[in-house]
Amino acid sequence: MTDLHFLSLSDITRRSKSGELRAVQVVEHMLGRIEALEPETRAYQMVLGERALERAEELDGRRSKGEPLGPLHGAPIALKDLLFTKGLPTSSGTKVMADWCPDYDATVVERLEAAGAVVLGKVKLTEGAYGEHHPEVEPPRNPWNPEHWTGVSSSGSGVAVAAGLAHGAIGTDTGGSIRFPSAACGLVGIKPTYGRVSRHGVFPLAESLDHIGPMTRSVEDAARMLQAMAGHDPNDSTSLDAPVPAYPTLRRQDLAGTTIGVDWRYVTEGVGESVTAVIQAATALVRDLGGVVKEVTIPPLDHLARNWAITCGVECARAHAEWYPSRADDYGPALKGLIELGRRSTADDYEALQRQRAVFRDGLDAVLAEVDALIAPCMTTPTPKVDDDGRIPRPESTEAENRVEFINFTAPFDYSGHPSITLPLRLSSNGLPESFQLIGPHLGEGRLIELATALEAAAGFVCEPPSAR
């Protein structure tokens, strides 16, 4: 089956359970595809071929014996290389941790494998999950157009799934790193409520901001992965003890009786015209599906976005205290700069932002009490071009008062902990995905999934980059 790699994760699972496909057959196909395309896509940090085939044989054996099969039975996935994997290197994109092997699996890894997933390998990320890849790492390349951005830290996850080198992957989001690569690569990405998915065994960028979620090619696939991942974990003190809905069963055919909020000032001022046009098209789709679009006012967030690096830097410096400053020369300039900012920031600077995040969170709760979800872009501009090292060229003018923060649509919701789902809407005139996000109330992932199923069906976007067909 030549297009097996572009079947949905859910289809792979259903067909593997029915016996139409064997897990070994799927894994062999995927490993062959990775071997063929990896030199161009550069998504993987390590491919675990032998391990994946052994796992697939085990799953096929369970099926032949009539044993119970998990909700992700036979689903080939990739892990972002900051998820602890027992006995395997977990580099977090750094040089200082390149050979570090944990002695246990992250809770997320345990839960995904318990649900029947097959880990094909570990994918690349920016150094320490911050803004740029370590200078010694070849960055992944966007399969829609290699001259364009792949979306910060979960770049390997985005490229692997979009290019058909995995059927799902794990991303983390501290300032936008599920939403940026999902938007840039044409994927569905869920940033869950803070604490909905355990952070145990996930190397931190900033512990109070880090979210872990799925990145897939469909809403159903993301819902299926989230259900396996979510739930209380006593090993994570920030883990939420709340029931986990049957996310894959939550779907709608229309949006009748639904209200979507939009702050038109927020999505237009300082924002690229084509980005605003995507929101206009998406809200028109909401109305076509029977929903109501209501104008709202989002609480002030500019200060949080502008100073996010202080919160992130302070917490990142703590996470890297074992290696920094003793091995400062082994760090790339971006992560080194963030850690240095954190080291020189004062306790007053940090606490002031903590107070502001609480005010913003409460204000956003009040807005979300009036609507089912909010709609916003993921980025302030179309997916930008990058240089040979995968970096976005710096604008000549970087004065804060003259620019809108690129993370204006992402970082504030990491501060507040609200869930969001990123959806691709269409392709731009230059063949790149155009996406938007829905933001929901705390523990409102189920509502977002319902809304997204209707919008996804109406949009009809198919994530099959021409270069990867």
Salt bridges, closest charged atoms under 4 A:
ASP11 OD1 - ARG14 NH2 2.95
GLU20 OE2 - ARG15 NH1 3.52
GLU40 OE1 - ARG141 NH1 3.43
GLU58 OE1 - ARG55 NH1 3.74
GLU58 OE2 - ARG62 NH2 2.63
ASP81 OD1 - LYS122 NZ 2.91
GLU113 OE2 - ARG51 NH1 3.40
GLU132 OE2 - ARG394 NH2 2.88
GLU136 OE2 - LYS95 NZ 3.15
GLU138 OE2 - ARG42 NH1 3.95
GLU147 OE1 - LYS385 NZ 3.61
ASP173 OD1 - ARG179 NH2 2.77
GLU220 OE2 - ARG14 NH1 2.76
GLU220 OE2 - ARG224 NH2 3.45
GLU220 OE2 - ARG251 NH2 3.93
ASP236 OD1 - ARG199 NH2 3.81
ASP254 OD1 - ARG252 NH2 3.82
GLU269 OE1 - ARG265 NH1 3.94
ASP330 OD1 - LYS95 NZ 3.76
ASP330 OD2 - ARG327 NE 3.00
ASP365 OD1 - HIS418 NE2 2.73
ASP365 OD1 - HIS442 ND1 3.44
GLU370 OE1 - LYS294 NZ 3.54
ASP387 OD2 - ARG391 NE 3.61
ASP389 OD2 - ARG391 NH2 3.06
GLU405 OE2 - ARG403 NH1 2.96
ASP414 OD2 - ARG179 NH2 2.88
ASP414 OD1 - HIS211 ND1 3.17
GLU434 OE1 - ARG426 NE 2.73
